[in-house]
């Protein structure tokens, strides 16, 4: 099967779980499909055997897209200029101010003389940012142009940032479109949100020939907030690559409870703080490690200091893969109090290291892992669970063992087999 896949992140250029999931999926799918992957930006080390990876940024610089071949450059720049900068759930006011002080290439439209110069628009470490709408639009136009040189029978798009590209290519080619839902705007910005991203998701979901959700939880959200009948949605849980892991002894006298991920409203930082406050009252020999950053990072840090919990928190900021593994190898409990978590790959990563989890019931990971679960707002129950795992070794060790065993069965190969089956159902005999 020839598949055109549209992604937003790919290692080593990743800022969240979407890049990790895309990599794992593509790697496993190679056995049953010929993948052509288009992403906004790629790195010389972004490569997989038998997978053609096309970064729009590098394609522009290498003049794989030539001026005037399909689109008028002036029209493209003008269209991008009409898309305003706006606050969204992906960035903070600080990011908007930085964008104003250091405008991107698109603010200087009169200086853009060639499509090659647009390649710089996808450079940098921030894959989202206040200009995300412009990036999404530019990617849709240029991914469509790049796809004209590729052979494929199916289009597979990951999350809303690639949906416009998928719909544009679907409209031009008539090829079946598969939308892979890793997260929804109602997860990121709240269940009541009805903004432009929500409308885009709503329109794309109705245009899709097939929809893949990463959990039963997400399938329920699609029905509840988008009106998508459950029979239209295939649930394919994310996986993880099996690998040897080893526990390490950490240098702290206190036990470690780890939170790993982007520090945003969606991840429940306020419930993390409330839970920590309740735990330390009854188990003071503990530290809560916050590994990650995001728009709620500074408020979390300041509130922890205000409540005199500063000595009970360790804020690491963003950690690379090696540092994440080092942290998980020392963790005593993994804590994920997300308000809405479609899956939660980090819970699987923790389970590989034999770290028992206390997880939000509003998550997909608890569908595949043995864990202690509570509603995101139930900090009393969270605190009781964490205390029990810290205090009672037999409970801790049993849950750790079962978590590690289950994580060994939740693989990307299993997910790829389900996805290949979905592909086959879309290709006429």
C-alpha positions, 0 to 999 in steps of 0.5 A: 500500500502506498500511503501519503502521511502528513505529520507535524513533528518528527524526531529529532525535532519534536516538542510533544507526544505527537512527534513520538507517536508519528515516529513509532507508527511510521516505523512499525507501518513500514512492514505493510505500507510504503510511507511518504511522510511530509512534515513542516520541518525535517533534520538531516538525521530524520530518516527511516529505512524504506520511508521517504521523509520530505520536510517542507523547509528543506524542500523549499531551500533545495528548490524542490518547489519552484516559483510559479509552478502551481501558485502565484507567490504574491497571492500566497504571501497575501493570503498568509498576511490576512491570517491574524496573530491570535492567542490560542491554547498553544502559547502564552501572552509572553509568546505573543509579545516576543513575536511582536518584538521579533517578527517572523518573515511573513510580517515583512511580506515585501522582503519575501522574493522567493518561495525558498525564503519561506523555508525559514518560516518553519525553522526554530524550536517552536512548532506551534506558537502565535503564528500557528494558523499561518503555519498550518495554512502555508503547510497545506498549500506547500504539502499539496504541491509536494504531493503531486510528485508522489505516488499514493493511494491513501492520505493519512493526516495527524491532528488538526494542524495537518487536516487542511493539507489532507482535505486539500489533497483529498479534494484534488485527487479523490483519494481516501482520507484517514484522520488520526485524532491524537487530541481535540480542541475540546481537550486543549481548550475546554469542552465548551470551546467553539473556536476556529480550530474546533470548526476546522476539526468539525469540518475535517471529521465530516469529510474524512473517509475514516477516523482513527482515535487513540482511545475509547475516551477520545471516541466518546469525546468525538460523539459528545462534542463533534456529533461523530457516530461511534461506528465511524471511529476506529480505536487504535491505542498508541504503543511503545517500542519494547526496550530494556530498562533498568532501575537506578537509585536516586541521590535524594533522601525523599521519594520522587513523584514524577509529572512529565509533559507540557505544563498546560491547563489540559494537564491539570497543574492546579490539581497537581499542586492541590494533591501535593499539598495534601500528600506532604501533610501526611508523608513529608519525605517526598518531592514532586518532580515537574519535567516539562514547560508550557504556558502554565509553568510560571503560574505553577512555580509561583503558586507553589512558592506562595503556598510554601511548597517550594522545597517539595517541588523540583522543576526541571524544565524540558528534558531530552530523551536521555534525561527523561529515561534517567528520571523515570528510572529513579521515580517512585510514582508517576502522576498524570492528573490531566483534565482531558488526556486522549492517551498519555504516552508518558504513562506507558514510558513510566510503566516500562521502567516499573513505575506505578501510575496514578492517572486521571480517569479522563485519559486513554492510558488507563484503558491499557494499563493497570493503574490507580485512577480518579476523576481529574478533580478528585485530589483527595483520592489522588493523594490517598493513592500516592500516599499508599504507593509511597507507604506500602511497598507490597502495593507499590511493587505489585502495581509496578510489576503488572504495569511493566508486564502490560507495557510490554504488550502495548506495542506499535506493531500491534497498532500498525496491524490495526491501521493496515487493516483500516487501510485495506478497507479503503482500497478497492479490490 
